[in-house]
Amino acid sequence: MRDTCNSFDVLLDRERSVYQAYQLDRSRWRSWSPRMIWTYAKLLAAGRKWIPKDEGADTSQLGGDFIIDSNGILRLAYRSEDPADRPPVNDLLAILNRLR
């Protein structure tokens, strides 16, 4: 993360307290649906490596993307429907650039 996120803070939530506060979801079906298994298979076939999860990781946990400005105002709340569901990077960068 040092190599890719050096211009802004990235917070990790090992206890998942923020995860719960932001009402993020978990779903074994959406995490391991046929569509997601196909996505994982294509990534592996393209040469991506399978990285085992840490002990105690929740593989049913669905993610989200949040941008909070320097005044503590939530500027983006995006809750993922499945592990591959993420907002477009250009949208995230546009919000971050507006905040500068």
C-alpha positions as CSV (number, residue, x, y, z in Angstrom):
1,M,0.0,0.0,0.0
2,R,2.9,2.3,0.5
3,D,3.6,2.2,-3.2
4,T,0.1,3.0,-4.4
5,C,-1.5,5.1,-1.6
6,N,1.1,7.6,-0.6
7,S,-0.8,10.8,-1.3
8,F,-3.8,10.1,1.0
9,D,-4.6,8.1,4.1
10,V,-6.1,4.6,3.9
11,L,-7.7,3.3,7.1
12,L,-7.9,-0.4,7.9
13,D,-10.7,-1.8,10.0
14,R,-9.5,-5.1,11.4
15,E,-12.3,-5.2,14.0
16,R,-14.9,-4.4,11.4
17,S,-16.5,-1.7,13.6
18,V,-16.5,0.9,10.8
19,Y,-17.8,-1.9,8.5
20,Q,-20.8,-2.4,10.8
21,A,-21.3,1.4,11.3
22,Y,-21.5,2.0,7.5
23,Q,-23.9,-0.9,7.3
24,L,-21.9,-2.9,4.8
25,D,-23.3,-6.3,3.9
26,R,-22.1,-9.8,3.9
27,S,-23.4,-12.6,1.6
28,R,-21.9,-16.0,0.9
29,W,-24.2,-16.3,-2.2
30,R,-23.1,-13.0,-3.7
31,S,-19.4,-13.5,-2.8
32,W,-19.3,-17.0,-4.3
33,S,-22.1,-16.8,-7.0
34,P,-21.5,-18.5,-10.3
35,R,-20.7,-15.1,-11.8
36,M,-18.1,-14.4,-9.2
37,I,-16.5,-17.9,-9.6
38,W,-16.3,-17.3,-13.3
39,T,-14.7,-13.9,-12.7
40,Y,-12.1,-15.5,-10.4
41,A,-11.4,-18.3,-12.9
42,K,-10.8,-15.7,-15.7
43,L,-8.4,-13.8,-13.4
44,L,-6.5,-17.0,-12.6
45,A,-6.4,-18.0,-16.3
46,A,-5.0,-14.5,-17.1
47,G,-2.1,-15.1,-14.7
48,R,-3.3,-13.5,-11.5
49,K,-2.2,-15.3,-8.3
50,W,-4.5,-16.6,-5.7
51,I,-3.7,-14.9,-2.5
52,P,-4.9,-16.9,0.5
53,K,-6.9,-14.9,3.0
54,D,-5.6,-14.2,6.5
55,E,-6.7,-16.5,9.2
56,G,-10.1,-15.2,10.4
57,A,-10.9,-13.4,7.2
58,D,-14.6,-13.2,6.3
59,T,-14.9,-14.3,2.7
60,S,-18.6,-13.4,2.7
61,Q,-17.8,-9.8,3.5
62,L,-18.8,-7.4,0.8
63,G,-16.9,-4.2,0.5
64,G,-17.5,-0.6,-0.1
65,D,-15.8,2.6,-1.1
66,F,-16.1,5.8,1.0
67,I,-14.6,9.2,0.6
68,I,-14.6,11.5,3.6
69,D,-13.3,15.0,3.3
70,S,-10.9,16.8,5.7
71,N,-14.0,18.3,7.5
72,G,-15.4,14.8,8.2
73,I,-18.1,15.1,5.6
74,L,-19.0,11.9,3.8
75,R,-18.6,12.7,0.1
76,L,-19.1,9.1,-1.3
77,A,-20.7,6.1,0.1
78,Y,-20.7,3.1,-2.3
79,R,-21.8,-0.3,-0.9
80,S,-20.8,-3.2,-3.2
81,E,-23.3,-5.7,-4.4
82,D,-20.6,-8.3,-4.9
83,P,-16.8,-8.4,-4.6
84,A,-16.3,-7.1,-8.2
85,D,-18.8,-4.2,-7.8
86,R,-16.7,-1.0,-7.4
87,P,-17.3,2.5,-8.6
88,P,-15.3,3.5,-11.6
89,V,-11.8,4.8,-10.7
90,N,-12.4,7.9,-12.8
91,D,-15.4,8.7,-10.6
92,L,-13.4,8.3,-7.4
93,L,-10.5,10.5,-8.8
94,A,-13.0,13.2,-9.9
95,I,-14.4,13.4,-6.3
96,L,-10.9,13.5,-4.9
97,N,-9.8,16.2,-7.3
98,R,-12.8,18.3,-6.4
99,L,-11.8,18.1,-2.8
100,R,-8.3,19.5,-3.4
